[in-house]
Amino acid sequence: QVHLVESGGGLVQPGGSLRLSCTAPGSIFTDNAMGWYRQAPGRQRDLVAAITPGGTTNYEDSVKGRFTISRDNAKNTVYLQMNSLKPADTAVYYCNSEPVVGHPWGQGTQVTVSS
């Protein structure tokens, strides 16, 4: 089974930027909205941004104006541009369909915002 593969995380100072990428199997990417989720230690996994196949986007309130989700339908890839990062954004970031329709989660990519 082809997996979701996230990349682009790292350690960044507050106010910095990162761009995450996720390559997904065509079986879930083509006809589904895709989302970026994050999970901080001791907390549940939450949706932070989503994008429909046609490009309509939606954001969790705390990231509005700072994060931008986009997708390349030809490459089965979804991106998350994260600007003005805050320590509260520290988490493991995952992608999956939105809503999740049962495809296994990938390993995620760690984002750490710290001075």
Stockholm file with secondary structure:
# STOCKHOLM 1.0

chainA/1-115         QVHLVESGGGLVQPGGSLRLSCTAPGSIFTDNAMGWYRQAPGRQRDLVAAITPGGTTNYEDSVKGRFTISRDNAKNTVYLQMNSLKPADTAVYYCNSEPVVGHPWGQGTQVTVSS
#=GR chainA/1-115 SS CCCCEEECCEEECTTCCEEEEEECCHHHHTTSCEEEEEECTTSCCEEEEEECTTCCEEECGGGTTTEEEEEETTTTEEEEEECSCCGGGCEEEEEEESSCCSCCCCCCEEEEECC
#=GC SS_cons         CCCCEEECCEEECTTCCEEEEEECCHHHHTTSCEEEEEECTTSCCEEEEEECTTCCEEECGGGTTTEEEEEETTTTEEEEEECSCCGGGCEEEEEEESSCCSCCCCCCEEEEECC
//
